[in-house]
Amino acid sequence: MDTDVPHAARIWNYWMGGTDNFAADRAAGDAVAQVYPEIAVMARESRGFLIRAVRYLAEERGIRQFLDIGTGLPTMQNTHEVAGPPSTVVYVDNDPLVLAHAEKLAPGTTFVYADYHDPELILAAAAESLDFRQPIAVMFMGVLGYEPDLDVVRSLVSRTFGATVPGSRLVLWDGTNTTPEVVAGAKRLEQSGGVPYIVRSPAELETCFLGLPLDEPGLVPITRWRADGGPFIDAYGAIAAQV
């Protein structure tokens, strides 16, 4: 583990207020915050979206299986903690640092060491814990910007979510290029040695839902998805239903 090079999961952990980060991560995070001060708010609000989405799926849709792809470092109120028993959660990440933290996972959870560019591997491994004959929530939470080609993103999402049965849900949020400041922040992240991240338009992001019907309130800023107001954040999210 090279602590002198900024690391995506550790930078996000820093913005989230976590402690699993080092000086290089904090420096890169601060460089982004200089041009986009709302980045820490986005990080925290993204967890709020996850909490509301998982509760909605478990309590209102009766979904008790979750495939969380690109989970990142565990912080607080992770998917399995929000869903609660008797839910089954499979976490997926391709980061060795995240793998090292997998031992912290609670009973009833599984970690799959894989890249989201390999849906078939993910599905095969997840099938050891999840019943694909029953509805599953497939989650891509703020990770698809690491793939620069939108056509590839849509293909990956389609190949993964296409394995689920009707009644399943696709949960997705990502950063959007809705202000000049967030675009500048993405550039500053790359200049600081971080992994480049593509922020797309809400219209582009909506195409990742594959034309599937969106649950109310549709694709909206994550702070306004089933929430009472909240500041505008350059991040949109939604949940789509498998039909």
C-alpha positions as CSV (number, residue, x, y, z in Angstrom):
1,M,0.0,0.0,0.0
2,D,1.6,3.3,-1.2
3,T,0.5,6.0,1.2
4,D,2.3,8.7,-0.7
5,V,-0.1,8.4,-3.7
6,P,-3.7,9.7,-3.5
7,H,-6.1,6.8,-3.4
8,A,-9.7,7.1,-4.6
9,A,-11.3,5.1,-1.7
10,R,-9.2,6.9,0.9
11,I,-10.0,10.4,-0.6
12,W,-13.7,9.6,-0.5
13,N,-13.3,8.3,3.1
14,Y,-11.7,11.7,4.0
15,W,-14.5,13.6,2.5
16,M,-17.0,11.4,4.4
17,G,-15.2,12.4,7.6
18,G,-13.6,9.0,8.1
19,T,-10.1,8.1,9.4
20,D,-8.9,5.6,6.9
21,N,-6.8,8.1,4.9
22,F,-3.3,9.6,4.7
23,A,-1.7,12.9,4.0
24,A,-1.6,12.4,0.3
25,D,-5.3,11.6,0.3
26,R,-6.1,14.6,2.4
27,A,-4.0,16.9,0.2
28,A,-5.8,15.7,-3.0
29,G,-9.2,16.1,-1.2
30,D,-8.4,19.6,-0.1
31,A,-7.2,20.5,-3.6
32,V,-10.7,19.6,-4.9
33,A,-12.4,21.4,-2.1
34,Q,-10.6,24.6,-3.0
35,V,-12.5,24.8,-6.3
36,Y,-15.5,22.8,-5.3
37,P,-16.2,23.3,-1.6
38,E,-19.4,21.2,-1.7
39,I,-17.5,18.0,-2.3
40,A,-17.6,17.0,1.4
41,V,-21.4,17.8,1.4
42,M,-21.8,15.6,-1.6
43,A,-20.0,12.7,0.1
44,R,-22.1,12.9,3.2
45,E,-25.4,13.4,1.2
46,S,-24.6,10.4,-0.9
47,R,-24.7,8.2,2.2
48,G,-28.1,9.8,3.0
49,F,-29.3,8.8,-0.4
50,L,-28.1,5.2,0.2
51,I,-29.9,5.0,3.5
52,R,-33.2,6.3,2.1
53,A,-32.9,4.1,-1.0
54,V,-32.2,0.9,1.0
55,R,-34.9,1.6,3.5
56,Y,-37.4,2.2,0.7
57,L,-36.5,-1.1,-1.0
58,A,-36.5,-3.2,2.2
59,E,-39.6,-1.6,3.8
60,E,-41.8,-0.6,0.9
61,R,-40.7,-3.0,-1.8
62,G,-39.9,-6.0,0.3
63,I,-36.5,-6.5,-1.3
64,R,-34.1,-8.4,1.0
65,Q,-31.2,-9.1,-1.4
66,F,-28.7,-6.4,-2.3
67,L,-25.7,-6.4,-4.7
68,D,-23.7,-3.3,-3.8
69,I,-21.1,-2.9,-6.6
70,G,-18.1,-0.5,-5.9
71,T,-18.8,-0.4,-2.2
72,G,-15.7,1.5,-1.1
73,L,-14.3,1.6,2.4
74,P,-16.8,0.8,5.1
75,T,-17.8,3.8,7.1
76,M,-21.1,4.1,9.0
77,Q,-24.6,2.9,8.1
78,N,-23.5,0.6,5.3
79,T,-26.0,-1.2,3.2
80,H,-26.2,-4.3,5.4
81,E,-26.7,-2.1,8.5
82,V,-29.5,-0.2,6.9
83,A,-31.3,-3.2,5.4
84,G,-31.0,-5.2,8.6
85,P,-31.9,-8.9,9.0
86,P,-33.0,-11.0,7.3
87,S,-31.4,-9.3,4.3
88,T,-28.5,-10.7,2.4
89,V,-25.9,-8.3,1.1
90,V,-23.1,-8.9,-1.4
91,Y,-20.4,-6.2,-1.6
92,V,-18.2,-5.9,-4.7
93,D,-15.0,-3.9,-5.1
94,N,-11.8,-4.3,-7.1
95,D,-9.7,-2.4,-4.5
96,P,-7.2,-4.4,-2.4
97,L,-7.5,-1.8,0.4
98,V,-11.3,-2.4,0.5
99,L,-10.6,-6.2,0.5
100,A,-8.4,-5.7,3.5
101,H,-11.4,-4.2,5.4
102,A,-13.8,-7.0,4.3
103,E,-13.1,-8.9,7.6
104,K,-15.1,-6.1,9.3
105,L,-18.3,-7.2,7.6
106,A,-21.1,-8.6,9.7
107,P,-22.5,-12.1,9.3
108,G,-25.0,-12.3,6.5
109,T,-22.7,-10.3,4.2
110,T,-20.3,-11.4,1.5
111,F,-17.4,-9.6,-0.2
112,V,-16.5,-10.3,-3.8
113,Y,-13.2,-9.1,-5.1
114,A,-14.0,-8.1,-8.7
115,D,-14.1,-5.2,-11.1
116,Y,-17.4,-4.0,-12.4
117,H,-16.0,-4.4,-15.9
118,D,-16.5,-8.1,-15.4
119,P,-20.3,-8.6,-14.8
120,E,-20.2,-12.3,-15.5
121,L,-17.6,-12.9,-12.7
122,I,-19.6,-10.7,-10.3
123,L,-22.9,-12.6,-11.1
124,A,-21.3,-16.0,-10.7
125,A,-19.8,-15.1,-7.4
126,A,-22.9,-13.3,-6.1
127,A,-25.1,-16.3,-7.0
128,E,-23.4,-18.3,-4.2
129,S,-25.1,-16.0,-1.7
130,L,-28.1,-14.5,-3.6
131,D,-31.1,-16.2,-5.1
132,F,-31.5,-14.8,-8.6
133,R,-35.0,-16.3,-8.8
134,Q,-36.1,-13.6,-6.3
135,P,-35.9,-9.8,-6.6
136,I,-32.5,-8.2,-6.1
137,A,-31.4,-4.6,-5.7
138,V,-28.3,-3.9,-7.8
139,M,-26.5,-0.8,-6.7
140,F,-24.0,1.4,-8.4
141,M,-23.4,4.2,-5.9
142,G,-21.1,7.0,-7.3
143,V,-18.7,4.7,-9.1
144,L,-19.6,4.7,-12.8
145,G,-17.6,7.9,-13.6
146,Y,-14.4,5.8,-13.4
147,E,-15.3,4.4,-16.8
148,P,-14.9,7.2,-19.4
149,D,-17.0,5.6,-22.2
150,L,-20.7,6.0,-21.6
151,D,-21.6,3.2,-24.0
152,V,-19.4,0.9,-21.9
153,V,-21.2,2.1,-18.8
154,R,-24.6,1.3,-20.3
155,S,-23.4,-2.1,-21.4
156,L,-22.0,-3.0,-18.0
157,V,-25.2,-2.0,-16.2
158,S,-27.3,-3.8,-18.7
159,R,-25.3,-7.1,-18.4
160,T,-25.4,-7.0,-14.7
161,F,-29.0,-5.9,-14.1
162,G,-30.2,-8.0,-16.9
163,A,-29.7,-11.1,-14.8
164,T,-32.4,-10.1,-12.3
165,V,-36.1,-11.0,-12.3
166,P,-39.0,-8.6,-12.5
167,G,-39.5,-6.7,-9.3
168,S,-35.8,-6.2,-8.9
169,R,-34.4,-2.6,-8.7
170,L,-31.5,-0.8,-10.2
171,V,-30.2,1.9,-7.7
172,L,-27.8,4.4,-9.2
173,W,-26.4,7.8,-8.4
174,D,-23.4,9.7,-9.8
175,G,-21.9,13.1,-10.0
176,T,-23.2,15.5,-12.7
177,N,-21.6,18.3,-14.6
178,T,-24.4,20.7,-13.6
179,T,-22.1,23.6,-12.4
180,P,-18.7,24.8,-13.6
181,E,-17.4,24.3,-10.0
182,V,-17.9,20.5,-10.0
183,V,-16.2,20.2,-13.4
184,A,-13.3,22.2,-12.1
185,G,-13.2,19.9,-9.1
186,A,-13.0,16.8,-11.3
187,K,-10.1,18.4,-13.2
188,R,-8.3,19.3,-9.9
189,L,-8.7,15.7,-8.7
190,E,-6.9,14.4,-11.7
191,Q,-4.2,17.1,-11.5
192,S,-3.6,16.2,-7.9
193,G,-2.8,12.6,-8.8
194,G,-6.2,11.1,-8.2
195,V,-7.9,8.6,-10.5
196,P,-9.8,10.7,-13.2
197,Y,-13.6,10.8,-12.7
198,I,-16.1,11.7,-15.4
199,V,-19.0,13.8,-14.4
200,R,-21.9,13.5,-16.8
201,S,-25.1,15.4,-17.5
202,P,-28.3,14.2,-15.9
203,A,-29.6,13.3,-19.4
204,E,-26.6,11.1,-20.0
205,L,-27.0,9.6,-16.5
206,E,-30.6,8.8,-17.2
207,T,-29.7,6.6,-20.2
208,C,-27.9,4.3,-17.7
209,F,-31.3,3.3,-16.4
210,L,-31.8,1.5,-19.8
211,G,-35.2,3.0,-20.4
212,L,-36.7,1.1,-17.4
213,P,-39.5,2.8,-15.5
214,L,-38.3,4.9,-12.6
215,D,-39.8,4.8,-9.2
216,E,-41.0,8.2,-7.9
217,P,-39.7,10.8,-7.8
218,G,-37.6,9.8,-10.8
219,L,-34.1,11.1,-11.5
220,V,-33.4,14.0,-9.2
221,P,-30.6,15.5,-7.1
222,I,-29.8,13.0,-4.4
223,T,-30.7,15.5,-1.7
224,R,-34.2,15.7,-3.1
225,W,-34.9,11.9,-3.5
226,R,-37.6,11.1,-1.0
227,A,-36.2,13.8,1.3
228,D,-37.7,17.0,2.6
229,G,-35.8,19.6,0.7
230,G,-32.0,19.8,1.0
231,P,-29.3,21.8,-0.8
232,F,-28.7,21.3,-4.5
233,I,-25.8,19.0,-5.0
234,D,-24.2,18.1,-8.3
235,A,-25.2,14.5,-8.0
236,Y,-28.4,12.8,-9.4
237,G,-29.9,9.5,-8.5
238,A,-32.9,7.3,-9.1
239,I,-34.2,3.7,-8.7
240,A,-35.5,1.8,-11.7
241,A,-37.7,-1.3,-11.8
242,Q,-37.0,-4.5,-13.7
243,V,-40.0,-5.5,-15.8
